Amino acid sequence: MRGCDSKSFLQSQFSNNINQLSDDEIQFNCYCQHQGKIIGIVWVFKYKESYFLSFLKELEGLIISKLNMFKLMSEVEFEDCTNKYNIYGLINEENVNSFSLHKNIDILLSRENFQSGKIDIWEKLCVEHMIPEIHQINSEKHIPQELNLDINEFGVSFSKGCYPGQEVIARMHYLGKPKRRLFRFSSKFKAIVGDRLNVHGSKSLKSSGQVIRVAKESDNYHFLGVFEAKHINDQIFLNNDQNRLVTIIHE
């Protein structure tokens, strides 16, 4: 994304403070609809004279159409760079063209093709570091607080000003308390994004929680799930199947 209004435009659309984005980091952002529900998670970083927006390909239509709707008279231009650049995750490794994402995790932007490791290694690292993702199946289902993105303002700034959904998100921050939070789970049973997390006795109309990110390691599954905080000490089952017990990881 380029253009003289790029910074101000992104500042008006995303949940984090674009004005505080440094040249060597990636900023975690939510793109929300007016009710504060997350349409998609967007990694934002600056490279040369442009802002790069990285998000899941399956959400491209939703995110780009919304950005274009709000663009109006702003001097900004979008370009799909998928075929120009490759993005690689780095673990405990730095590179001149890498950007810091979270603790020991960096992202490398390159025009070259490198041999990469297994995707499950990357996904497990993200699960371990509580880095959530939003897929099409759970787009517009969760507010940032349910993904813990308000903690230390990792993905949400509460002092930056207006953006879509800001009033709802701020009201929850200052006046409320989210019933659901992001937790880590493990299971020997297969879990996929969108699976329900159930406990007996929950009065939730649908389920106590939902799986949002999964990594497979040998015969075990590690995943992140949005889950009712009051039930963290209860037995938890995948898709209400009492034969598929999962374990919540307390930290």
PLY file of the C-alpha trace (Angstrom):
ply
format ascii 1.0
element vertex 251
property float x
property float y
property float z
element edge 250
property int vertex1
property int vertex2
end_header
0.00 0.00 0.00
1.40 3.39 -1.00
0.31 7.01 -1.17
0.70 10.18 0.89
-2.40 9.36 2.98
-1.38 5.77 3.77
-0.51 6.31 7.42
-3.58 8.37 8.28
-5.86 6.00 6.36
-4.57 2.90 8.15
-4.74 4.75 11.46
-8.46 5.30 10.86
-9.13 1.65 9.96
-7.08 -0.62 12.22
-7.13 -1.26 15.96
-3.49 -0.49 16.78
-1.56 2.79 16.69
0.01 2.99 13.23
1.81 6.18 14.26
3.91 4.11 16.67
4.99 1.52 14.09
8.79 1.41 13.85
10.76 0.42 10.76
12.01 -2.89 12.15
8.81 -4.36 13.55
5.51 -5.85 12.51
2.45 -4.47 14.22
-0.44 -6.75 15.14
-3.81 -5.25 14.12
-7.46 -6.19 14.07
-9.70 -5.06 11.26
-13.14 -4.88 12.83
-16.70 -4.28 11.74
-18.91 -1.68 13.45
-19.94 -4.05 16.27
-16.32 -4.59 17.27
-16.11 -8.14 15.87
-12.84 -8.97 14.09
-13.08 -9.42 10.33
-9.44 -10.42 10.10
-6.04 -10.04 11.73
-3.60 -7.92 9.75
0.15 -7.72 10.23
1.34 -4.26 9.23
4.96 -3.31 8.50
6.82 -0.63 6.56
9.27 -1.43 3.79
10.91 1.35 1.80
8.10 3.81 0.99
5.20 1.41 1.35
3.06 -0.19 4.04
2.65 -3.94 3.73
-0.53 -5.61 4.96
-0.27 -9.35 5.54
-3.40 -11.42 6.16
-4.89 -14.77 5.23
-5.61 -15.19 1.53
-9.10 -16.51 2.29
-10.00 -13.11 3.82
-8.71 -11.03 0.91
-12.14 -10.28 -0.54
-13.60 -9.19 2.80
-10.68 -7.01 3.83
-9.92 -5.34 0.50
-13.57 -4.59 -0.25
-13.93 -2.93 3.16
-10.74 -0.90 2.73
-11.90 0.27 -0.69
-15.29 1.22 0.74
-13.66 3.56 3.28
-10.94 4.87 0.98
-13.13 7.61 -0.47
-10.89 10.53 -1.49
-7.75 9.38 0.34
-4.58 9.26 -1.74
-3.78 5.59 -1.26
-3.17 2.79 -3.72
-3.41 -0.95 -3.11
-1.27 -3.50 -4.91
-1.30 -7.28 -4.57
2.34 -8.25 -3.93
1.69 -11.95 -3.40
3.67 -12.91 -6.51
6.46 -10.39 -5.88
7.49 -11.22 -2.33
7.68 -14.27 -0.14
7.25 -14.16 3.63
9.13 -16.56 5.91
8.92 -17.04 9.66
12.22 -16.91 11.55
12.75 -18.45 14.98
15.63 -17.07 17.07
17.16 -15.67 13.92
17.65 -12.16 12.54
18.11 -10.93 9.00
18.70 -7.52 7.45
15.26 -7.74 5.79
13.42 -9.22 8.77
10.86 -7.57 11.02
10.20 -8.38 14.65
6.75 -9.86 15.31
6.81 -11.20 18.86
9.66 -12.02 21.25
11.94 -14.47 19.40
9.77 -14.53 16.26
10.69 -12.52 13.16
9.30 -12.32 9.64
11.58 -12.24 6.60
10.43 -10.46 3.44
12.24 -11.62 0.32
11.93 -11.82 -3.44
13.92 -15.07 -3.35
12.65 -18.57 -2.77
14.15 -20.33 0.22
13.67 -23.84 1.46
11.31 -23.55 4.38
10.54 -25.80 7.33
7.32 -27.55 8.18
4.25 -25.38 8.67
3.35 -27.28 11.87
6.55 -26.02 13.51
5.48 -22.45 12.81
1.91 -23.06 13.92
3.05 -24.68 17.18
5.31 -21.70 17.87
2.37 -19.34 17.34
0.21 -21.45 19.64
2.91 -21.46 22.33
3.25 -17.68 22.11
-0.53 -17.14 22.13
-0.56 -15.56 18.67
-4.15 -15.94 17.38
-5.48 -16.06 13.85
-8.88 -15.39 12.33
-10.11 -17.56 9.47
-13.16 -17.15 7.28
-15.09 -19.62 9.44
-14.74 -17.40 12.51
-14.56 -13.99 10.88
-16.85 -11.45 12.59
-17.35 -13.77 15.59
-14.93 -12.43 18.24
-13.98 -9.10 19.76
-10.26 -8.37 20.35
-10.54 -8.96 24.11
-11.61 -12.55 23.48
-8.28 -13.10 21.71
-6.33 -11.38 24.55
-5.25 -8.66 22.13
-6.07 -5.99 24.69
-3.45 -7.32 27.13
-0.50 -4.91 27.15
-2.24 -3.40 24.09
-0.57 -6.02 21.90
-3.19 -5.71 19.19
-5.36 -2.80 20.34
-4.52 0.77 21.30
-6.97 2.44 23.67
-5.59 5.94 23.11
-5.26 6.19 19.31
-8.71 7.50 18.37
-11.52 6.21 16.20
-11.65 3.17 13.93
-14.49 0.79 13.00
-15.82 -0.88 16.16
-13.75 1.32 18.48
-16.67 2.41 20.68
-17.75 -1.17 21.45
-14.18 -2.34 22.10
-13.41 0.65 24.34
-16.66 0.21 26.28
-15.74 -3.38 27.07
-12.26 -2.28 28.14
-13.37 0.48 30.49
-16.79 -0.67 31.68
-17.02 -4.41 31.19
-15.20 -7.70 31.51
-15.05 -10.28 28.69
-16.65 -13.60 29.55
-14.37 -15.38 27.11
-10.61 -15.29 26.80
-7.91 -17.00 24.75
-6.43 -20.19 26.22
-4.03 -22.93 25.13
-5.23 -26.50 24.85
-3.80 -29.90 24.03
-5.51 -33.07 22.89
-4.78 -36.48 21.44
-7.89 -36.06 19.31
-7.94 -34.24 16.01
-8.97 -30.59 16.26
-9.61 -28.15 13.44
-10.32 -24.44 13.31
-14.00 -23.85 14.04
-14.47 -26.88 16.29
-16.63 -26.21 19.34
-15.39 -26.49 22.90
-18.11 -27.67 25.28
-18.56 -28.23 29.01
-21.54 -29.71 30.77
-23.66 -27.14 32.52
-22.72 -24.21 30.32
-25.66 -21.91 29.66
-24.09 -20.59 26.46
-26.57 -20.92 23.60
-23.98 -22.34 21.19
-20.86 -23.58 22.97
-18.42 -22.61 25.67
-15.72 -21.84 23.13
-14.23 -22.30 19.69
-10.91 -23.53 18.29
-9.14 -20.76 16.37
-5.57 -22.00 15.69
-4.20 -25.55 15.52
-0.80 -27.22 15.34
-0.20 -30.96 15.03
2.85 -32.59 16.63
3.19 -36.35 16.15
-0.11 -37.73 17.44
-0.94 -34.69 19.56
-2.81 -31.49 18.76
-1.98 -28.13 20.29
-4.42 -25.32 19.76
-5.71 -21.95 20.84
-9.34 -21.51 21.68
-11.65 -18.73 22.76
-13.28 -20.11 25.88
-15.57 -19.14 28.78
-13.20 -18.19 31.62
-15.56 -19.43 34.35
-15.29 -23.01 33.03
-11.49 -23.37 32.89
-11.51 -25.94 35.70
-14.28 -28.06 34.19
-13.99 -30.99 31.80
-13.87 -29.75 28.21
-14.89 -31.73 25.14
-14.49 -31.21 21.41
-17.82 -30.76 19.66
-19.70 -31.98 22.75
-18.26 -35.48 22.28
-17.54 -36.96 25.73
-14.98 -39.30 24.16
-12.88 -36.36 22.96
-11.59 -34.75 26.12
-9.15 -31.85 25.81
-6.77 -30.36 28.36
-6.48 -26.65 29.06
-2.93 -25.46 29.74
-2.75 -23.19 32.76
0.15 -20.75 32.82
0 1
1 2
2 3
3 4
4 5
5 6
6 7
7 8
8 9
9 10
10 11
11 12
12 13
13 14
14 15
15 16
16 17
17 18
18 19
19 20
20 21
21 22
22 23
23 24
24 25
25 26
26 27
27 28
28 29
29 30
30 31
31 32
32 33
33 34
34 35
35 36
36 37
37 38
38 39
39 40
40 41
41 42
42 43
43 44
44 45
45 46
46 47
47 48
48 49
49 50
50 51
51 52
52 53
53 54
54 55
55 56
56 57
57 58
58 59
59 60
60 61
61 62
62 63
63 64
64 65
65 66
66 67
67 68
68 69
69 70
70 71
71 72
72 73
73 74
74 75
75 76
76 77
77 78
78 79
79 80
80 81
81 82
82 83
83 84
84 85
85 86
86 87
87 88
88 89
89 90
90 91
91 92
92 93
93 94
94 95
95 96
96 97
97 98
98 99
99 100
100 101
101 102
102 103
103 104
104 105
105 106
106 107
107 108
108 109
109 110
110 111
111 112
112 113
113 114
114 115
115 116
116 117
117 118
118 119
119 120
120 121
121 122
122 123
123 124
124 125
125 126
126 127
127 128
128 129
129 130
130 131
131 132
132 133
133 134
134 135
135 136
136 137
137 138
138 139
139 140
140 141
141 142
142 143
143 144
144 145
145 146
146 147
147 148
148 149
149 150
150 151
151 152
152 153
153 154
154 155
155 156
156 157
157 158
158 159
159 160
160 161
161 162
162 163
163 164
164 165
165 166
166 167
167 168
168 169
169 170
170 171
171 172
172 173
173 174
174 175
175 176
176 177
177 178
178 179
179 180
180 181
181 182
182 183
183 184
184 185
185 186
186 187
187 188
188 189
189 190
190 191
191 192
192 193
193 194
194 195
195 196
196 197
197 198
198 199
199 200
200 201
201 202
202 203
203 204
204 205
205 206
206 207
207 208
208 209
209 210
210 211
211 212
212 213
213 214
214 215
215 216
216 217
217 218
218 219
219 220
220 221
221 222
222 223
223 224
224 225
225 226
226 227
227 228
228 229
229 230
230 231
231 232
232 233
233 234
234 235
235 236
236 237
237 238
238 239
239 240
240 241
241 242
242 243
243 244
244 245
245 246
246 247
247 248
248 249
249 250
